[in-house]
């Protein structure tokens, strides 16, 4: 299986080539994590789609290291490389998008393949899902047997302003119906919302998933060095400072696994049991809206 990696972006908003900036003290790049996870999932070839003028810098910085672990090839995204009958508009210098980048790799990719961005972090589970799908025999008889790995919007945002995201709509049969680009998506508590085209209306998206992959309906836990924050289903947050001297980070796993019990203990008689979740009846001393 081949991993096609889109690395020809201009980085105009970032101010440089993100894919060539290290992210850790050890000098690792974002793409290092993706390739590592992909190899473990069963991918055996990486095809980098880059700009021709970046070849030597990219090969020296990233490619040569990765080539020690997996077969590596390079493709140049050339704006003039178009399907028959199409021509580059006069005056256009900006590269085409994702579809064109994949088109440029058509001669080097001869087996099942997955496409990722060089400057996004996906996690090992993403590559396991892709590998599982691409390894299945195609019994439908349709040559193009595609899939897409989606993420809950609330799990992909930061506190640092709005971002662009593709909002996916899936039918009852699990097949993708459409992807709608939303250019202003922001974090709202544990979930997300996007600004409609009218420029004034915010539409809510899903909640973030919990640590165990639930649908966000239970209690969610955040923590820093001193405090633990329990976000309840009704949106309120209970703040707790453990009395022990140990850092909350050392308590991370037991706190998350016992969130319901801890909240009931901290707010006993202030909260009522409602099915499998906790709902607020009135604020407690340890609670804040």
C-alpha positions as a printed Julia matrix, in Angstrom:
289×3 Matrix{Float64}:
   0.0    0.0     0.0
   1.17   3.49   -0.85
   0.95   6.6     1.31
   0.61   9.7    -0.88
   1.74  12.76    1.05
   0.73  16.26   -0.06
   3.71  18.51    0.67
   3.6   21.13   -2.07
   1.68  23.78   -0.09
   2.93  27.35   -0.12
   2.44  28.0     3.61
   1.41  31.59    2.83
  -0.47  32.11    6.11
   2.17  30.31    8.15
   5.0   32.3     6.59
   7.05  29.34    5.39
   7.08  25.61    4.7
   5.41  24.01    7.72
   6.4   20.56    6.55
  10.09  21.47    6.96
   9.88  22.85   10.51
  10.72  20.44   13.39
   8.1   20.04   16.12
  10.03  18.35   18.94
  13.29  18.9    20.8
  14.6   15.78   19.08
  14.05  17.39   15.68
  11.02  15.36   14.61
   8.64  16.71   11.99
   4.88  16.17   11.9
   5.33  13.92    8.91
   7.67  11.64   10.91
   4.77  10.63   13.14
   2.48   9.94   10.19
   5.01   7.81    8.34
   5.84   5.88   11.53
   2.16   5.09   12.14
   1.61   4.24    8.46
   4.49   1.75    8.42
   3.12   0.02   11.52
  -0.29  -0.18    9.8
   1.2   -1.92    6.75
   2.06   0.81    4.23
   5.28   0.07    2.36
   5.78   3.07    0.07
   5.62   6.85    0.5
   5.1    9.2    -2.45
   5.78  12.85   -1.64
   4.1   15.43   -3.85
   6.27  18.54   -3.67
   7.29  21.62   -5.63
  10.21  21.04   -7.97
  12.26  23.87   -6.46
  11.97  22.31   -2.98
  13.32  18.88   -3.95
  16.87  19.11   -2.59
  15.85  20.83    0.64
  13.0   18.38    1.2
  15.14  15.34    0.41
  17.96  16.48    2.7
  15.67  17.47    5.58
  13.06  14.71    5.51
  13.24  12.33    2.58
  16.64  10.74    3.16
  15.81   9.86    6.77
  12.45   8.35    5.89
  13.94   6.42    2.97
  15.85   4.3     5.53
  12.5    2.96    6.8
  10.24   2.89    3.74
  10.48   3.15   -0.04
  10.28   6.85   -1.03
   9.39   8.5    -4.36
   8.88  12.13   -5.36
   6.31  13.77   -7.62
   6.27  17.41   -8.7
   2.97  19.24   -8.78
   3.17  21.02  -12.11
   0.3   23.39  -12.87
   0.61  22.5   -16.58
   0.12  18.77  -15.93
  -3.58  18.61  -16.76
  -5.98  16.05  -18.25
  -6.34  16.09  -22.01
  -8.34  19.02  -23.3
  -7.64  21.33  -20.36
  -5.3   24.32  -20.39
  -3.73  26.46  -17.69
  -5.5   29.85  -17.54
  -3.32  32.74  -18.57
  -1.6   34.4   -15.65
  -2.24  31.62  -13.12
   0.79  30.88  -10.94
  -0.83  29.37   -7.83
  -0.86  25.54   -7.68
  -4.1   23.66   -8.16
  -5.66  21.81   -5.23
  -5.69  18.3    -3.77
  -7.35  16.6    -6.74
  -4.71  17.9    -9.13
  -1.9   16.89   -6.77
  -3.14  13.29   -6.74
  -3.51  13.41  -10.53
   0.18  14.3   -10.82
   1.09  11.1    -8.95
  -0.87   8.84  -11.3
   2.22   7.27  -12.94
   3.92   6.31   -9.66
   0.94   4.95   -7.73
  -0.04   1.55   -9.04
  -1.59  -0.09   -5.97
  -4.09   0.84   -3.25
  -3.2    4.19   -1.73
  -4.14   6.72    0.93
  -3.7   10.51    0.74
  -2.69  12.74    3.68
  -1.34  16.23    4.26
   2.29  16.57    5.32
   1.49  19.17    7.97
  -1.45  17.49    9.76
  -1.31  15.03   12.65
  -3.68  12.07   12.27
  -2.85   9.51   14.95
  -2.17   5.78   14.65
  -5.85   4.79   14.61
  -6.39   6.72   11.36
  -3.82   4.65    9.5
  -5.15   1.4    10.96
  -8.62   2.24    9.61
  -7.19   3.12    6.19
  -5.07  -0.01    6.0
  -7.99  -2.21    7.03
 -10.2   -0.73    4.29
  -7.53  -0.86    1.59
  -6.66  -4.47    2.44
 -10.21  -5.74    2.02
 -11.04  -7.46   -1.25
 -13.3   -5.37   -3.47
 -16.41  -7.49   -3.93
 -18.56  -4.75   -5.43
 -17.0   -4.95   -8.87
 -16.56  -1.17   -8.92
 -12.96  -0.22   -9.8
 -12.85   2.85   -7.54
 -13.53   1.68   -3.98
 -12.95   4.78   -1.85
 -13.14   5.67    1.84
 -12.49   8.69    4.04
 -11.48   8.89    7.7
 -13.46  11.6     9.49
 -12.92  13.35   12.82
 -15.35  15.02   15.18
 -14.95  18.74   14.62
 -14.77  19.49   18.34
 -11.66  17.32   18.63
  -9.74  19.24   15.95
  -9.89  22.81   17.27
  -7.82  25.06   19.52
  -8.53  28.15   21.57
  -6.67  30.32   19.06
  -9.46  31.55   16.79
 -11.41  30.12   13.87
 -10.28  27.57   11.28
 -11.59  26.02    8.06
 -13.05  22.52    8.13
 -14.9   20.24    5.73
 -18.21  19.26    7.34
 -19.2   15.76    6.2
 -22.73  14.44    5.75
 -23.14  10.66    5.86
 -26.18   8.65    4.81
 -27.85   5.82    6.74
 -25.76   3.31    4.78
 -22.56   4.89    6.07
 -21.63   6.38    2.7
 -20.51   9.96    2.28
 -23.15  12.22    0.76
 -21.31  15.54    0.64
 -18.54  17.64    2.16
 -19.29  21.3     2.79
 -16.42  23.65    3.48
 -16.91  25.95    6.47
 -14.29  28.67    6.65
 -15.02  29.93   10.17
 -15.26  27.09   12.69
 -14.48  27.75   16.34
 -14.33  25.86   19.61
 -17.47  26.11   21.78
 -16.9   24.44   25.13
 -16.26  20.78   24.3
 -17.85  21.1    20.87
 -17.75  23.37   17.82
 -19.83  25.85   15.84
 -19.45  27.46   12.44
 -20.46  30.84   11.07
 -23.09  30.6     8.33
 -22.74  32.35    5.0
 -24.94  35.19    6.24
 -22.08  36.25    8.52
 -24.24  36.45   11.65
 -25.65  32.99   12.45
 -23.62  30.38   14.34
 -24.6   26.72   13.83
 -23.56  24.13   16.41
 -21.63  21.03   15.38
 -20.98  17.92   17.46
 -19.46  17.65   20.91
 -15.96  16.32   21.31
 -15.58  12.67   22.08
 -14.45  11.49   25.49
 -11.19   9.72   26.14
 -12.79   6.32   25.6
 -14.38   7.36   22.29
 -17.95   7.94   23.52
 -20.28  10.47   21.91
 -19.63  13.26   24.36
 -22.8   12.69   26.39
 -21.0   11.83   29.63
 -18.65  13.79   31.85
 -15.51  15.06   30.14
 -12.27  15.79   31.99
  -9.57  18.42   31.51
  -6.75  19.2    33.91
  -3.71  21.35   34.49
  -0.94  21.18   37.11
  -3.24  22.2    39.97
  -6.9   21.7    39.07
  -9.23  19.15   37.49
 -12.18  20.41   35.41
 -15.25  18.2    34.91
 -17.5   19.36   32.07
 -21.02  18.03   32.72
 -23.66  17.19   30.07
 -25.55  20.45   30.72
 -22.44  22.54   29.99
 -21.47  23.42   33.56
 -17.96  22.81   34.8
 -17.01  21.51   38.22
 -13.53  22.58   39.35
 -11.66  20.39   41.82
  -8.24  20.83   43.44
  -6.99  17.47   44.74
  -5.74  17.66   48.31
  -2.79  15.38   47.7
   0.57  16.85   46.79
   0.9   14.75   43.63
   0.62  16.5    40.28
  -2.75  16.03   38.6
  -0.92  14.63   35.6
   0.09  11.61   37.7
  -3.58  11.15   38.58
  -4.78  11.47   34.99
  -5.91   7.87   34.4
  -7.72   7.25   37.74
  -9.41  10.65   37.57
 -10.74  10.04   34.06
 -11.92   6.51   34.81
 -13.77   7.64   37.98
 -15.18  10.99   36.77
 -18.8   10.18   37.65
 -17.95   9.03   41.18
 -15.72  12.01   41.88
 -18.37  14.48   40.7
 -21.04  12.87   42.88
 -18.69  12.98   45.86
 -17.74  16.61   45.33
 -21.33  17.72   44.72
 -23.39  15.22   46.76
 -27.02  16.18   47.19
 -26.45  19.03   44.75
 -26.83  16.84   41.67
 -29.48  14.3    40.76
 -29.0   11.04   38.93
 -30.55  11.06   35.44
 -30.13   7.81   33.52
 -26.41   7.27   33.03
 -25.37  10.91   33.35
 -25.37  13.68   35.93
 -27.58  16.75   35.53
 -27.37  20.0    37.48
 -30.19  20.92   39.89
 -28.45  23.9    41.45
 -24.85  25.1    41.6
 -22.59  23.87   44.37
 -19.71  25.65   45.99
 -17.34  23.76   43.78
 -19.31  24.42   40.62
 -19.13  27.28   38.16
 -21.32  27.99   35.14
